[in-house]
């Protein structure tokens, strides 16, 4: 009888959560609010959300708010929330959906909803543990800057005798990163996930100009993840190096709001589901390492740049190195970084832990728009050579190099 009881006890230990609840414990909270315009500028196809995650270890607090918006910065709101909750660094991470934006009529509402999300995340704080990983799968994105037969690069929506406009044949032009990354935030008491951070690099513009409010494929992917678990989970989508990444699922787009053609939302739903399936598989396969002690390390730096063509432009770009539990290695960058930086960061930082590039992630300073690597900026194309507010040549590489240096300063105590 004693042997049976002992065996049952061992099975219970093996099946129990391996989260540690020792002296150095990570605490985390999450909340979700609806930021769909109350006075919509276009008809609403699907709701858009703010999802907040706040983590704390050793009196250091870090916050992320994922937003189903094309772009958004708000220094006053960030500072107010930081002071209210003692958050050392708070980031807004934009999905960059082309079908959702803040208008003057809705600005105050969106601000209140973001505030409510962060307040709710702080109120939800409990002991948590983290696990992370990547999962590669068949490509659903391609590089939209395509080399042409004359040696020049053009964007994918420009066709020629060789390549058709908008890539209807779904050719996987590269480079790309066909992997989804996940940070799983698990509640210690219940052993169930309370938040999933999903990191993937691709523009959310499946239907291009659809003239309706939508979170695009990101919304469907996040919803799929959230509905895959028996307990409430918030899925924060954090965009990667998507500056030159486009969806293989592509609708040519409507010409105007009066265009009678319906947007092809089945493409959005399908792409979101494919991404969500992979994220769920990965999340369910992740388990925290019981040997790790909770820690949060953050280093924020800045570099100043001018414009590439317009020398009157002035950019003060702030970027951050974040290391969680001495294992999750994050580079957080505003603007639209190109995929090369994501690939290089993951290769460089693989020996350091699980690396993530969080693009479109702003906490202070200027929003630099596109951040091409030098080679892409030299070859040309939209976002590489020309586009809105182009930053000076080589800015992206300088930011990447500084992030690499700062990681070792942060983790190894290397001084300049």
C-alpha positions as CSV (number, residue, x, y, z in Angstrom):
1,X,0.0,0.0,0.0
2,X,2.8,2.4,0.8
3,X,4.4,1.7,-2.5
4,X,1.2,2.5,-4.3
5,X,0.8,5.8,-2.4
6,X,4.5,6.7,-3.1
7,X,4.0,6.0,-6.8
8,X,0.9,8.1,-7.0
9,X,2.7,10.9,-5.2
10,X,5.5,10.8,-7.8
11,X,3.1,10.9,-10.6
12,X,1.4,14.0,-9.1
13,X,4.8,15.7,-8.8
14,X,5.7,14.9,-12.4
15,X,2.3,16.2,-13.7
16,X,2.3,19.3,-11.6
17,X,3.4,22.7,-12.9
18,X,7.1,23.3,-12.7
19,X,6.8,27.0,-11.9
20,X,9.0,28.0,-9.0
21,X,7.5,30.0,-6.2
22,X,10.8,30.7,-4.4
23,X,12.2,33.9,-3.1
24,X,12.7,35.6,-6.5
25,X,9.3,35.3,-8.1
26,X,8.1,36.8,-11.3
27,X,4.7,38.5,-11.0
28,X,2.5,39.2,-14.0
29,X,-0.9,40.5,-14.9
30,X,-2.9,40.9,-18.1
31,X,-6.1,42.6,-19.3
32,X,-7.9,43.3,-22.6
33,X,-10.1,46.2,-23.7
34,X,-12.0,47.0,-26.9
35,X,-10.6,50.0,-28.8
36,X,-13.0,49.7,-31.8
37,X,-14.0,53.3,-32.7
38,X,-17.3,54.4,-31.1
39,X,-17.6,56.9,-34.0
40,X,-16.2,54.7,-36.8
41,X,-14.8,56.4,-39.9
42,X,-15.6,53.2,-41.9
43,X,-17.9,50.3,-41.2
44,X,-16.6,47.9,-38.6
45,X,-15.9,44.4,-39.8
46,X,-14.3,43.0,-36.7
47,X,-13.3,44.6,-33.3
48,X,-9.9,45.9,-32.5
49,X,-8.3,45.6,-29.1
50,X,-5.7,46.7,-26.6
51,X,-4.1,43.9,-24.6
52,X,-1.8,44.7,-21.7
53,X,0.9,42.6,-19.9
54,X,2.7,43.8,-16.9
55,X,5.6,41.8,-15.4
56,X,7.5,42.5,-12.1
57,X,10.6,41.0,-10.6
58,X,13.0,42.4,-7.9
59,X,11.0,45.7,-7.8
60,X,11.5,46.1,-11.6
61,X,8.3,46.6,-13.6
62,X,7.9,46.2,-17.3
63,X,4.8,46.7,-19.4
64,X,3.6,46.0,-22.9
65,X,0.4,47.0,-24.6
66,X,-0.3,45.3,-27.9
67,X,-2.6,47.5,-30.1
68,X,-4.6,46.6,-33.2
69,X,-3.6,49.9,-34.8
70,X,-1.6,51.0,-37.8
71,X,0.5,53.4,-35.6
72,X,0.2,55.2,-32.3
73,X,2.5,57.2,-29.9
74,X,1.4,59.0,-26.8
75,X,4.2,60.3,-24.5
76,X,1.7,61.8,-22.0
77,X,-0.2,58.6,-21.6
78,X,2.9,56.5,-21.2
79,X,4.3,58.8,-18.5
80,X,1.0,59.0,-16.6
81,X,0.7,55.2,-16.5
82,X,4.3,54.7,-15.6
83,X,4.0,57.0,-12.6
84,X,0.6,55.6,-11.5
85,X,1.8,52.0,-11.4
86,X,5.6,52.3,-10.9
87,X,6.3,50.8,-14.3
88,X,10.0,51.3,-15.2
89,X,9.4,50.9,-19.0
90,X,6.1,50.8,-20.8
91,X,5.8,50.0,-24.5
92,X,3.1,50.3,-27.1
93,X,3.4,47.5,-29.7
94,X,1.5,48.2,-32.9
95,X,0.3,45.3,-35.0
96,X,0.4,47.8,-37.9
97,X,-2.9,46.6,-39.4
98,X,-3.7,48.9,-42.3
99,X,-7.4,48.8,-41.4
100,X,-7.4,50.5,-38.0
101,X,-6.3,53.9,-37.0
102,X,-6.9,56.6,-34.4
103,X,-8.8,59.6,-35.5
104,X,-9.4,62.9,-33.6
105,X,-13.0,61.9,-32.9
106,X,-11.8,58.6,-31.2
107,X,-8.5,59.6,-29.7
108,X,-9.8,60.2,-26.2
109,X,-11.7,57.0,-26.2
110,X,-8.7,54.9,-27.3
111,X,-6.6,56.6,-24.6
112,X,-9.1,55.7,-21.9
113,X,-9.3,52.1,-23.1
114,X,-5.5,51.7,-23.1
115,X,-5.5,53.2,-19.6
116,X,-8.1,50.7,-18.5
117,X,-6.1,47.8,-20.0
118,X,-2.9,48.7,-18.1
119,X,-4.9,49.4,-14.9
120,X,-6.5,46.0,-15.3
121,X,-3.2,44.2,-15.9
122,X,-1.8,45.7,-12.7
123,X,-4.8,44.6,-10.7
124,X,-4.5,41.1,-12.2
125,X,-0.9,40.6,-10.9
126,X,-0.1,37.1,-9.5
127,X,2.9,34.8,-9.3
128,X,3.8,33.6,-12.8
129,X,6.5,31.8,-14.7
130,X,7.7,32.2,-18.2
131,X,8.7,29.9,-21.0
132,X,9.6,30.7,-24.6
133,X,10.4,29.2,-28.0
134,X,10.0,29.2,-31.7
135,X,8.3,27.1,-34.3
136,X,8.9,27.1,-38.0
137,X,6.1,26.2,-40.4
138,X,5.4,26.6,-44.2
139,X,5.6,30.3,-45.2
140,X,2.6,32.5,-45.2
141,X,4.7,35.7,-45.9
142,X,7.1,36.8,-48.6
143,X,9.6,39.7,-49.1
144,X,7.7,42.4,-51.0
145,X,10.9,44.0,-52.4
146,X,11.6,41.9,-55.5
147,X,14.8,41.9,-57.6
148,X,14.0,42.6,-61.2
149,X,15.8,41.4,-64.3
150,X,17.4,44.8,-64.8
151,X,19.1,44.6,-61.4
152,X,16.7,47.0,-59.7
153,X,14.4,46.2,-56.8
154,X,10.7,47.1,-57.0
155,X,7.8,46.6,-54.6
156,X,5.5,43.6,-55.2
157,X,2.5,45.6,-56.2
158,X,4.5,46.8,-59.3
159,X,4.3,44.1,-62.1
160,X,6.6,43.5,-65.1
161,X,7.1,40.9,-67.8
162,X,8.6,38.5,-65.3
163,X,6.7,39.0,-62.0
164,X,3.0,39.7,-61.8
165,X,1.8,42.6,-59.6
166,X,0.6,41.7,-56.1
167,X,2.2,38.2,-56.4
168,X,-1.0,36.2,-57.2
169,X,1.1,33.1,-57.7
170,X,2.2,33.2,-54.1
171,X,5.9,32.9,-54.8
172,X,7.9,33.0,-51.6
173,X,10.4,35.7,-52.4
174,X,13.0,36.1,-49.7
175,X,14.5,36.7,-47.3
176,X,11.8,35.8,-44.8
177,X,11.6,34.3,-41.3
178,X,9.0,31.5,-41.4
179,X,8.8,31.1,-37.6
180,X,6.4,32.2,-34.9
181,X,7.8,33.0,-31.5
182,X,5.9,32.6,-28.2
183,X,6.5,33.8,-24.6
184,X,4.1,31.9,-22.4
185,X,3.1,33.5,-19.1
186,X,1.8,30.8,-16.8
187,X,0.0,31.3,-13.5
188,X,1.8,29.5,-10.7
189,X,-1.2,28.7,-8.6
190,X,-3.3,27.1,-11.4
191,X,-0.6,26.0,-13.8
192,X,-2.6,27.5,-16.7
193,X,-1.5,30.2,-19.1
194,X,-2.8,33.7,-18.5
195,X,-1.1,35.4,-21.4
196,X,0.6,34.4,-24.7
197,X,3.0,36.8,-26.5
198,X,3.0,35.9,-30.2
199,X,5.8,37.3,-32.3
200,X,5.7,37.1,-36.1
201,X,6.9,39.3,-38.9
202,X,4.4,40.2,-41.7
203,X,2.4,43.2,-42.7
204,X,-1.3,42.9,-41.7
205,X,-2.6,44.2,-45.0
206,X,-4.2,41.1,-46.5
207,X,-7.1,43.1,-47.9
208,X,-5.0,46.2,-48.5
209,X,-7.4,49.2,-48.6
210,X,-10.6,47.5,-47.5
211,X,-12.3,50.6,-46.2
212,X,-13.6,48.8,-43.2
213,X,-12.2,48.6,-39.6
214,X,-10.4,45.3,-39.1
215,X,-7.5,43.8,-37.1
216,X,-6.6,41.9,-40.3
217,X,-5.1,38.4,-39.9
218,X,-3.6,39.4,-36.5
219,X,-7.1,39.6,-35.0
220,X,-8.0,36.2,-36.2
221,X,-4.7,34.7,-35.0
222,X,-5.0,36.2,-31.6
223,X,-8.6,35.1,-31.2
224,X,-7.7,31.6,-32.2
225,X,-5.0,31.4,-29.5
226,X,-7.3,32.9,-26.9
227,X,-10.1,30.4,-27.7
228,X,-7.7,27.4,-27.6
229,X,-7.5,27.1,-23.8
230,X,-10.1,26.2,-21.2
231,X,-9.2,29.2,-19.0
232,X,-9.1,32.9,-20.0
233,X,-6.0,33.9,-21.9
234,X,-4.9,37.1,-23.6
235,X,-2.8,36.9,-26.7
236,X,-0.6,39.9,-27.3
237,X,0.6,40.0,-30.9
238,X,4.0,41.7,-31.2
239,X,5.1,42.5,-34.7
240,X,8.6,41.5,-35.8
241,X,10.8,42.8,-38.6
242,X,7.9,43.3,-41.0
243,X,9.1,46.4,-42.8
244,X,9.6,44.4,-46.1
245,X,7.3,41.4,-45.3
246,X,3.9,41.0,-47.0
247,X,1.2,38.3,-46.7
248,X,1.1,35.5,-49.3
249,X,-2.7,35.7,-48.8
250,X,-3.5,38.9,-50.7
251,X,-6.5,40.7,-52.0
252,X,-5.8,43.4,-54.6
253,X,-7.9,45.8,-52.6
254,X,-11.0,47.9,-53.2
255,X,-10.7,51.2,-55.1
256,X,-12.8,53.3,-52.7
257,X,-15.3,53.0,-49.9
258,X,-18.0,53.0,-52.6
259,X,-16.5,50.0,-54.4
260,X,-19.2,47.3,-54.4
261,X,-16.7,44.5,-54.4
262,X,-16.6,42.8,-50.9
263,X,-13.2,42.5,-49.3
264,X,-11.9,38.9,-49.2
265,X,-12.1,38.3,-45.5
266,X,-11.8,34.6,-45.9
267,X,-8.1,35.2,-46.8
268,X,-7.6,37.1,-43.5
269,X,-9.4,34.4,-41.5
270,X,-7.4,31.6,-43.2
271,X,-4.0,33.3,-42.7
272,X,-4.9,34.1,-39.1
273,X,-5.9,30.6,-38.4
274,X,-2.8,29.1,-39.9
275,X,-0.6,31.3,-37.7
276,X,-2.8,30.7,-34.6
277,X,-2.6,26.9,-35.0
278,X,1.2,27.1,-35.0
279,X,1.2,29.4,-32.0
280,X,-1.1,27.2,-30.0
281,X,0.9,24.1,-30.8
282,X,4.1,25.8,-29.6
283,X,2.4,27.3,-26.5
284,X,1.1,23.9,-25.4
285,X,4.6,22.4,-25.9
286,X,6.4,25.0,-23.7
287,X,7.3,24.4,-20.1
288,X,9.2,26.7,-17.7
289,X,12.6,25.7,-16.5
290,X,12.4,25.3,-12.7
291,X,16.0,26.2,-12.3
292,X,15.5,29.8,-13.5
293,X,15.2,32.7,-11.1
294,X,12.9,35.6,-11.9
295,X,14.7,38.7,-13.2
296,X,14.0,41.7,-15.5
297,X,16.9,43.6,-17.0
298,X,16.3,46.7,-19.2
299,X,18.6,49.1,-21.0
300,X,17.2,51.9,-23.1
301,X,19.4,53.9,-25.5
302,X,18.9,56.4,-28.3
303,X,20.5,57.6,-31.5
304,X,19.8,60.8,-33.5
305,X,19.4,60.8,-37.2
306,X,18.3,63.1,-40.0
307,X,16.3,62.3,-43.1
308,X,17.6,60.5,-46.2
309,X,16.3,62.8,-48.8
310,X,14.8,65.5,-46.5
311,X,17.6,66.8,-44.4
312,X,15.2,68.9,-42.3
313,X,13.8,65.8,-40.7
314,X,15.1,65.1,-37.1
315,X,14.8,61.6,-35.5
316,X,15.7,60.8,-31.9
317,X,15.1,57.1,-31.9
318,X,14.8,55.2,-28.6
319,X,15.3,51.5,-28.4
320,X,15.7,49.0,-25.6
321,X,17.3,45.7,-24.7
322,X,15.2,43.5,-22.4
323,X,16.3,40.2,-20.8
324,X,13.8,38.2,-18.8
325,X,15.0,35.4,-16.4
326,X,18.5,35.6,-18.0
327,X,17.0,33.7,-20.9
328,X,14.5,35.6,-23.0
329,X,16.4,38.1,-25.0
330,X,14.4,41.0,-26.6
331,X,15.4,43.9,-28.8
332,X,12.5,46.4,-28.8
333,X,12.6,48.9,-31.7
334,X,10.1,51.5,-32.9
335,X,9.2,51.9,-36.6
336,X,9.3,49.3,-39.3
337,X,12.6,47.3,-39.2
338,X,13.4,45.1,-42.1
339,X,13.6,41.3,-41.7
340,X,17.4,41.1,-41.9
341,X,17.6,42.6,-38.4
342,X,15.3,39.9,-37.0
343,X,17.2,37.1,-38.7
344,X,20.6,38.5,-37.6
345,X,19.4,39.1,-34.0
346,X,18.1,35.6,-33.7
347,X,21.4,34.2,-35.0
348,X,23.6,36.4,-32.8
349,X,21.6,35.9,-29.7
350,X,20.7,32.2,-30.0
351,X,23.5,31.2,-27.5
352,X,22.1,33.7,-25.0
353,X,18.6,32.3,-24.8
354,X,15.5,32.7,-26.8
355,X,15.8,35.8,-28.9
356,X,13.0,38.1,-30.1
357,X,12.9,41.2,-32.2
358,X,9.9,43.4,-31.2
359,X,9.4,45.8,-34.0
360,X,6.8,48.6,-34.1
361,X,7.4,48.8,-30.4
362,X,7.5,52.4,-29.0
363,X,8.0,53.7,-25.5
364,X,9.5,57.2,-26.0
365,X,11.3,59.3,-28.6
366,X,10.7,59.5,-32.4
367,X,8.8,57.1,-34.6
368,X,11.3,56.4,-37.4
369,X,9.0,54.9,-40.0
370,X,11.0,52.4,-42.1
371,X,14.3,51.0,-40.9
372,X,15.9,49.2,-43.9
373,X,19.3,47.5,-43.7
374,X,22.1,49.0,-45.7
375,X,21.9,46.4,-48.5
376,X,18.1,46.9,-48.9
377,X,18.5,50.6,-48.8
378,X,21.1,50.4,-51.6
379,X,19.1,48.2,-53.8
380,X,16.0,50.4,-53.6
381,X,12.2,50.0,-53.5
382,X,9.5,51.3,-51.2
383,X,10.5,51.6,-47.6
384,X,14.1,51.0,-48.6
385,X,15.0,53.9,-50.8
386,X,11.8,56.0,-50.9
387,X,8.7,56.3,-48.9
388,X,7.2,58.5,-46.2
389,X,9.8,60.3,-44.0
390,X,12.7,58.1,-44.9
391,X,15.4,58.1,-42.3
392,X,19.1,58.6,-43.1
393,X,21.0,55.8,-44.9
394,X,22.4,53.2,-42.5
395,X,20.3,54.2,-39.5
396,X,18.8,50.7,-39.1
397,X,22.3,49.1,-39.0
398,X,23.5,51.6,-36.4
399,X,20.5,50.9,-34.2
400,X,21.0,47.1,-34.6
401,X,24.7,47.3,-33.8
402,X,24.1,49.4,-30.7
403,X,21.5,46.9,-29.6
404,X,24.0,44.1,-30.0
405,X,26.6,46.0,-28.0
406,X,24.1,47.0,-25.3
407,X,23.0,43.4,-24.8
408,X,26.5,42.4,-23.7
409,X,26.8,45.6,-21.6
410,X,23.6,44.7,-19.9
411,X,24.3,41.0,-19.3
412,X,28.1,40.9,-19.0
413,X,28.8,44.3,-17.4
414,X,30.9,45.4,-20.4
415,X,31.6,49.1,-20.3
416,X,32.1,51.2,-23.5
